[in-house]
Amino acid sequence: MSLSKLTKEWIAKKLPKRPQDANKGTFGRVLVIAGSENYPGAAYLTCAAAYRVGAGLVTLMTTNDVKVIVSRKLPEVTFLTFSGSLEKIKEYDAIVLGPGLGQKEEMKKFIKELLKEKLPKLIIDGDGLNILSGMGKWWDRVNNETILAPHPGEFSRLTGLTINKIQSDRENIAKKFAKKWETRIVLKGANTIIVSPAGEVVISPFANPLLATAGTGDVLTGIIGGFLAQGLEPFDGSCLAVYIHGLAAEMLKKKFGDRGMLASDLLSMIPIAIRDLV
């Protein structure tokens, strides 16, 4: 059933169960493909958010330089290299592709090869989207469990529409392209919109200037990946992630006002926001 606005009651019913006899395998495995020399923080934020939302294991595929930085900040993460076999990706329940990857030619080639594989649930964000936009008929390369999480600039590059055009009719334009591409779209911004290929549209109740800062989108993408790994379907997982991300920021607004939050400040608030829903 299509929803018009996310509500606390709907979100609370969809939260994954946390059985007392669980182990880390119970809560899924997330593979994050992210980070580059200039954007190591994107990889850290994405991985940390996936853990904070309850994923059992988070693995980061990245460069050696980023591996050193992230391992010092987040020792719970395990690592894969780009030179390893792509067969290993089938061991994961969800893949997050794109935050801070950069757009070097070798990365474009890697993503083309990756998309030839039979992938699990896939969330594409950041430079993953920017690289996709340069591929002809890229939507034929992604599976029907894919989530795209663009901000208006990235959505502009994917669609060929201007940012002003997108912002003037966010809901209908997102619906049109979700159907065309057969993907879920999380169009970020004030009152983020989540759209399914079937035409379901959900709007976040949150519009918070604290979120208008670098890295908050990486946190959101990590939250989505963490929920998908725990067994949620792409549309429901996206809805939960958007709501909890927004709720965590609302809690911080009481502390900071409307400016000065860092994206990393959201991380410790994620489990608190979830706790307050239960």
N, C-alpha and C positions, 0 to 999 in steps of 0.2 A: 504494500500500500504506500502511495506517495505521501510524504510529509511536507508541510510548508515551513515549519521552523523546528529546530531541535529543542527538545525539552529534557529537563533533568530526569523526569519519570521514565521516558523512553530510553534514555541512555543507561540508567541504572539497571533496567531489565536486560540489556544487551551485554553487560560486562561479563567477561569470561569467568567461570567458576575457578576457585583456588582450593582444591581438595587438600586436606591435612596430610595425606600420605603421598603428596606429590614429590617428584624429583625434577631436575632441570630438564629432562626430556619431556616432561608433561607439558611444559609451557613453550615448546617450540624453539626452532633454530632460525636465526636471521642472518643472512649474508648481506653486508653493506659494501658496495663498490663505490668508493668515494675518496676524495682528498687528492691533493697535488702539492707541489712545492709552494705555490702561492696561497693555497687554501687548506692547510692541514686542519684548521678548526672546524670546518664543515664535517669532516669525517668524525672527529671527536663528538661533536654535538649530536650527530645522527645516531652513533653507536650508544652513547650514554642515554639518549631518550628511549631507545628500544629497550634497554635494560630497565630504566625507571618505570616503564609501563608494564613490566612483568615478564619479558621474554626470558627463556631459560638459558640460551646461549647466543651470543652475538659474535660473529666473525667479520673481520674487516679485510677486504682485498684492496691493497693500496701499494704505493711505492715504499721503498725502504726508508726514505727520509721521513715520510709521514708515519710509518710504523714506529719509529723511535719516539716521535713526539707523542703519539696517542698512547703508546704503552706506558709512558711516564705519567700521563694524566688519568688513564683508565686501565689499570692492570688486568681487569676482568675480561678484556677483549682478547680473542684469539685471532690469528692472522693467516691469510693466504696471499700468494704472490700472483702477479699477472702471468707469469711464465708457467704456472701450474696447469694441470688438465682441467678443461671446462666440465668434465664429467662430475667433478666434485660438487658443482652447483646443484645437482639433483638431490644432494643430501639435505638441502635446506627447505624450510617450509615457506619462506618468503625472501625475496631479494629486493633491496633498495639500491637503485642505480642512479648515480649522477651528482650528488652534492659535492661541489668543489673539485670535480674531476679535471677541469681544464678542457681545452679543445685541440690538443695536439693531434697530429695525423695518426700517430700510433694508437691513441685512444679512440679515434674514429674507427680505425680498423678493428680494434678489439670489440667495440660495441656491435659492429656489423656481424662479426663472428659469433658473439654471444647470442644475438637475436636469432641465429639459425638453430640454436639448441631448443629442446623442449624444456621450458622454464616453469618453475613454480609461480605462485602469485608474485607479481612484479609491480613495484612502485618506481616511477621514473620522475626525477626532479632535476632542477638545476642544469648543469652542463649536459646531463643525459638528454634533456629536452632540446637544448641548443644543438646538440649533435644530430638528434632525430630530425630536426627541422631542415637539415641539409641533405637528407636522404629522400630520394623520390619514392612516393607512395609508401612512406615508412609505416603507415597503419596496417599494411599487409604483413609486416614483420613481427607484430606483437600479438600475444595471445589474448583470449577474451576475458582473462582475469587481471588484466593490466589496469593500473591506476596512473593517471597523469596528474601531477601536482604543480601546475604552473602558477607563477604570478602573472599579472597582465602583460608584462614585457615578453616573457617566454611564450605566453599564449598568442601574442601578436606574431611572433616568429613562426609558430606552428601553423597558424591560420592564414597569414598574409593580411590580416585586418589591422587597422591602426589601433593603438591603445585607446584612443578616444571613442572609437566605434565600439570596442569591446565593453568599455566602462559604461557606455550609454544604454546597453541592453544585455547585461551580463548573463542573466538567466536564460534567455532565449538563444543567445549565441552559444553558450555552453551546451544546451540541450541539442542544438543542431549538430555540433561537432562530436558530441558523445555518441550520437546515433550513427553518424557517418563513419567514425573511427572504431565503433564497437568497443569503447573503453569507458571506464569511469573517469570523470574529471573532477578534481578538487581545485577550483579556481580561487586562489588565495586573495586576501585583502580584507578590508572591513566587511563584516558579515559574509564570510567565506561561503561559497556555493558548492554543494556536492551534487553531481548529476550522474545518473546511470544511463546506459544505452537504451533502456526501456522507457526513458522519459521521467523517471523519478527525480524530483528536485527537492533538496533540503537546504535550508539557509541557516547559518550560524546566528545565534542571537547576539553575538559579541562583536563590538566595534571598539577597539582599544588602541590608542596611539602608542602605548608601550610596545606593541608588537611590530611597530614600524621601525625595526632596527635589524642590522645584519645578523643572520644566523637563526632567527626565529623560525624561518621556513625549514631549515635543516632539522630543527627539533620536531616540528610537526611531521615531517617525513619519517623520522625515526619512530615516532609514536605509532604511525600507521603500520610500519613494518612490524613493530612489536605486537600489535593486536592481530595482524594477519597470521603471524607465527603461532599465536595461541588458538587459531582455528576459526577466527571470524571471517565471514565472506567479505570481499572487497568493498562493497557499498557500506555495509554495517560497520566494518572496521574503520573506514574513512570518516563516517559520521561520529563514531566514538572519539576518534583522534582529534577531530576538529573541535568538538565540544570540550574535551578535557584540556587541550592546549589553550583554548579561550578562557576556560574557568581558572586555570593556573595563573594566567595573566591578570584576570580580574582580582584574584587574591593578592597578587603583588601590587596591584594598583592602590590598594589600601595602605600599603607600606611606602611606595615610591611616589604616589601621585601619577601624573601623566607623562613623566619623562625619566630617563636615567637608568632604566632596566637594561641589563645585559642578557643576551639570549641564554647564557649559561645559568642565569638566575632562575630560569624556568624549570631546570632539571630537578631540583630538590622539591619543587612544588607539585610535580606531576603525581607522585603517590599520595600526597596530601589531598589533592583535588579528587583523586579516585576514592580515597577513604571517605570523603565527605558525601559521596554519592551512594555509598552502600548503606 
